[in-house]
Amino acid sequence: MLVLERRPHLGGNARSERESTTGIEVHRHGSHVFHTSNEQVWQYVNRFTEFTSYRHTVWATAGGAVYSLSVNLGTICAHAGRRLAPRRRGR
Ligand SMILES: Cc1cc2nc3c(=O)[nH]c(=O)nc-3n(C[C@H](O)[C@H](O)[C@H](O)COP(=O)(O)OP(=O)(O)OC[C@H]3O[C@@H](n4cnc5c(N)ncnc54)[C@H](O)[C@@H]3O)c2cc1C
């Protein structure tokens, strides 16, 4: 296979590199998060590189309270100060 690349490195904008003095992984073109729920895809991409484990958590503040995002039933319960449950279809 022939790969042509005009930059001095492969990987395009998703490339990262180790900073030589600290060993810290630096994303020169902005950080990139890879996610898949497909085990076959995960096995495939792991043939080419190692991934750094990362957990993405987003929080929002509103009215002096802190809520987790994205919005789910727990977020609505916290905001409403009530214990709500999903309504089952057909009932
Ligand atoms: C700041 C930022 C954050 C991002 N975060 C995420 C993320 O978290 N998760 C995610 O999935 N995606 C993210 N993306 C999107 C992701 O970067 C792109 O979808 C992905 O890089 C596209 O890959 P690509 O190989 O198609 O193109 P590119 O990464 O752009 O690579 C194309 C390569 O082709 C080379 N090239 C172009 N023209 C020629 C030519 N004529 N001859 C030789 N070589 C050439 C370029 O130099 C480049 O290296 C982010 C993008 C940015 C900018």
The ligand as an SDF file (V2000), in Angstrom:
LIG
                    3D

 53 58  0  0  0  0  0  0  0  0999 V2000
  -10.0320   20.5280   16.9200 C   0  0  0  0  0  0  0  0  0  0  0  0
  -10.6860   19.2700   16.3660 C   0  0  0  0  0  0  0  0  0  0  0  0
  -11.1930   18.3230   17.2400 C   0  0  0  0  0  0  0  0  0  0  0  0
  -11.7870   17.1590   16.7560 C   0  0  0  0  0  0  0  0  0  0  0  0
  -12.2270   16.2270   17.6290 N   0  0  0  0  0  0  0  0  0  0  0  0
  -12.6990   15.0600   17.1920 C   0  0  0  0  0  0  0  0  0  0  0  0
  -13.0510   14.0260   18.1050 C   0  0  0  0  0  0  0  0  0  0  0  0
  -12.9350   14.1880   19.3190 O   0  0  0  0  0  0  0  0  0  0  0  0
  -13.5120   12.8600   17.6010 N   0  0  0  0  0  0  0  0  0  0  0  0
  -13.6330   12.6430   16.2550 C   0  0  0  0  0  0  0  0  0  0  0  0
  -14.0430   11.5520   15.8550 O   0  0  0  0  0  0  0  0  0  0  0  0
  -13.3040   13.6190   15.3530 N   0  0  0  0  0  0  0  0  0  0  0  0
  -12.8430   14.8100   15.7820 C   0  0  0  0  0  0  0  0  0  0  0  0
  -12.4960   15.7710   14.8800 N   0  0  0  0  0  0  0  0  0  0  0  0
  -12.6740   15.4970   13.4480 C   0  0  0  0  0  0  0  0  0  0  0  0
  -11.4830   14.6870   12.9310 C   0  0  0  0  0  0  0  0  0  0  0  0
  -10.2810   15.4220   13.1100 O   0  0  0  0  0  0  0  0  0  0  0  0
  -11.6740   14.4440   11.4490 C   0  0  0  0  0  0  0  0  0  0  0  0
  -12.9250   13.8500   11.2250 O   0  0  0  0  0  0  0  0  0  0  0  0
  -10.5920   13.4920   10.9480 C   0  0  0  0  0  0  0  0  0  0  0  0
   -9.3190   14.0010   11.2540 O   0  0  0  0  0  0  0  0  0  0  0  0
  -10.7560   13.3330    9.4500 C   0  0  0  0  0  0  0  0  0  0  0  0
   -9.7640   12.4240    9.0480 O   0  0  0  0  0  0  0  0  0  0  0  0
   -9.2530   12.4490    7.5660 P   0  0  0  0  0  0  0  0  0  0  0  0
   -8.1510   11.4480    7.4870 O   0  0  0  0  0  0  0  0  0  0  0  0
  -10.4190   12.3220    6.6420 O   0  0  0  0  0  0  0  0  0  0  0  0
   -8.7180   13.9580    7.3240 O   0  0  0  0  0  0  0  0  0  0  0  0
   -7.4980   14.7130    8.0200 P   0  0  0  0  0  0  0  0  0  0  0  0
   -7.3410   14.3440    9.4570 O   0  0  0  0  0  0  0  0  0  0  0  0
   -7.6780   16.1580    7.6830 O   0  0  0  0  0  0  0  0  0  0  0  0
   -6.2390   14.1280    7.2700 O   0  0  0  0  0  0  0  0  0  0  0  0
   -6.0410   14.3770    5.8980 C   0  0  0  0  0  0  0  0  0  0  0  0
   -4.5540   14.3150    5.6590 C   0  0  0  0  0  0  0  0  0  0  0  0
   -4.3400   14.3960    4.2450 O   0  0  0  0  0  0  0  0  0  0  0  0
   -3.2480   15.2330    4.0000 C   0  0  0  0  0  0  0  0  0  0  0  0
   -3.4020   15.7810    2.6550 N   0  0  0  0  0  0  0  0  0  0  0  0
   -4.3670   16.6120    2.2260 C   0  0  0  0  0  0  0  0  0  0  0  0
   -4.1820   16.8970    0.9220 N   0  0  0  0  0  0  0  0  0  0  0  0
   -3.0830   16.1970    0.5160 C   0  0  0  0  0  0  0  0  0  0  0  0
   -2.4020   16.0820   -0.7320 C   0  0  0  0  0  0  0  0  0  0  0  0
   -2.8270   16.7160   -1.8420 N   0  0  0  0  0  0  0  0  0  0  0  0
   -1.3010   15.2840   -0.7730 N   0  0  0  0  0  0  0  0  0  0  0  0
   -0.8540   14.6450    0.3360 C   0  0  0  0  0  0  0  0  0  0  0  0
   -1.4830   14.7120    1.5450 N   0  0  0  0  0  0  0  0  0  0  0  0
   -2.5830   15.4930    1.6290 C   0  0  0  0  0  0  0  0  0  0  0  0
   -3.3130   16.2850    5.0900 C   0  0  0  0  0  0  0  0  0  0  0  0
   -2.0210   16.8560    5.2900 O   0  0  0  0  0  0  0  0  0  0  0  0
   -3.8000   15.4850    6.2970 C   0  0  0  0  0  0  0  0  0  0  0  0
   -2.7360   14.9960    7.0880 O   0  0  0  0  0  0  0  0  0  0  0  0
  -11.9090   16.9510   15.3530 C   0  0  0  0  0  0  0  0  0  0  0  0
  -11.3980   17.9420   14.4620 C   0  0  0  0  0  0  0  0  0  0  0  0
  -10.7840   19.0540   14.9630 C   0  0  0  0  0  0  0  0  0  0  0  0
  -10.2010   20.0710   13.9760 C   0  0  0  0  0  0  0  0  0  0  0  0
  1  2  1  0
  2  3  1  0
  2 52  2  0
  3  4  2  0
  4  5  1  0
  4 50  1  0
  5  6  2  0
  6  7  1  0
  6 13  1  0
  7  8  2  0
  7  9  1  0
  9 10  1  0
 10 11  2  0
 10 12  1  0
 12 13  2  0
 13 14  1  0
 14 15  1  0
 14 50  1  0
 15 16  1  0
 16 17  1  0
 16 18  1  0
 18 19  1  0
 18 20  1  0
 20 21  1  0
 20 22  1  0
 22 23  1  0
 23 24  1  0
 24 25  2  0
 24 26  1  0
 24 27  1  0
 27 28  1  0
 28 29  2  0
 28 30  1  0
 28 31  1  0
 31 32  1  0
 32 33  1  0
 33 34  1  0
 33 48  1  0
 34 35  1  0
 35 36  1  0
 35 46  1  0
 36 37  1  0
 36 45  1  0
 37 38  2  0
 38 39  1  0
 39 40  1  0
 39 45  2  0
 40 41  1  0
 40 42  2  0
 42 43  1  0
 43 44  2  0
 44 45  1  0
 46 47  1  0
 46 48  1  0
 48 49  1  0
 50 51  2  0
 51 52  1  0
 52 53  1  0
M  END
$$$$
